[in-house]
C-alpha cells in the first residue's frame, strides 16, 4: 500500500450514530455562536444581558476600581481632558462645580479623633519584668552638702597620708505589675454587615485607648492599683508662685525658676509638659523692662508657634492639670521614670461567652508598672534650693 493512501476502517452502526450526533452538536454550536455575533454587531446599543454573569460584569464595569481611579476621572473632567460616563451616575450636576460625590463603596471609613502621641513611654527607662515583681538596687542620694551618692566623700591628703573610708548608701526600688484592661462586645450581625472591618477597628481603637490610659497613669497615677505618676513623685519640686501673681496665670519668672531647679546634668534630656490651657499664657507672655517690654514666646502672628522653651521641647497633653493648679506645666527628665513591662497589650476575642445573645466579646489586657526611681529632691553642695529631675509649678489661686 502506498504511503499517501487513506485507509478507512469499518465502524459499527452504533459508532456511526454516536459520531453523527457529535458532528450535529458541533455544527449547532457554531451556528448559534455566529448568530449571537451578528446580533451583537447590528444592535450594540440595545443588546440585553445574556445571563446573570453578564449582569454582574456590567455592574462591575460601572464602578471605579479604586479611589485613585475615581479621583483621576474628576481631575480629567475638570481639566477638559475627559468625561468618564461613570461620573454621571454620581450626580453630574454637582460635578460641574467640582463637587462630585464620592462613590458609596469608598466611604467605608470611620471618622474619629486620633489620640495624642505618648510622651512618657518613649523617653522613660523601660525594663522587662520576668515575674510579677521586680526589685532594682539604687543609690540613695538626697544631699551633696557633705557627700555624694549617699555617703561617698573625697579627701585631699598629703603624700603618704592616710585614707579615710566612706561608702555609698543603697536602697531598693520595686515595681509590682498592675493590670490595665478594656472590654467590649458587638453583635455578630454588626461584624458581618459593617462596611468597616470591625475586628481590626476595635483592636486598633482599644490598643490606642490602653496607651492613652497608660500615659495618664504615668503622669497622674497615685500608685493605688496603678503606676505612680510624676505628679505624685516624692522627688517632685513645686516652685512657688510670684508675689502678687494673679490666679490662673503663668509668667516668665515662673519658667525661669522652674528651669533653674532642674538637675544640671538633666537639661540635655529634660522636656516641658503642659496642658493646652497653658498655651494662651505662653503666646501672650511678655517681659516688662522699665516702662516698656516685649513679647517673649511669640513675636508675631505670621510665624509658626515655637514648640520649645529655653531650647527644650514642649509637649501639650490633656493629661496635665488645668491652668492654675499643680501639674499644669512640668519640666522633667523622663529618663528618671522607670516602666516595667510584664505583659504587652494582648487582645483576645470569643464568641462563646455571649453565644446565646449572638455576640462576640473582645478583651484587651496589659500588665505593667511605673514610678520615678528617685525618692527625694537633692540638696546641692552650695545653696538651699533643692534640685530634681521633676519640677512643677505650685498652685496660683
Helices and strands as residue ranges (DSSP letters): H 13-42, H 52-61, H 67-78, G 85-90, H 92-95, G 104-106, G 121-123, E 125-128, E 133-139, E 170-176, E 178-187, H 188-193, H 198-220, G 230-232, E 237-239, H 252-260, G 264-266, E 271-274, G 276-278, H 279-283, E 286-289, E 292-295, E 308-309, E 312-316, E 329-332, G 334-336, E 337-350, G 355-357, E 359-372, E 390-393
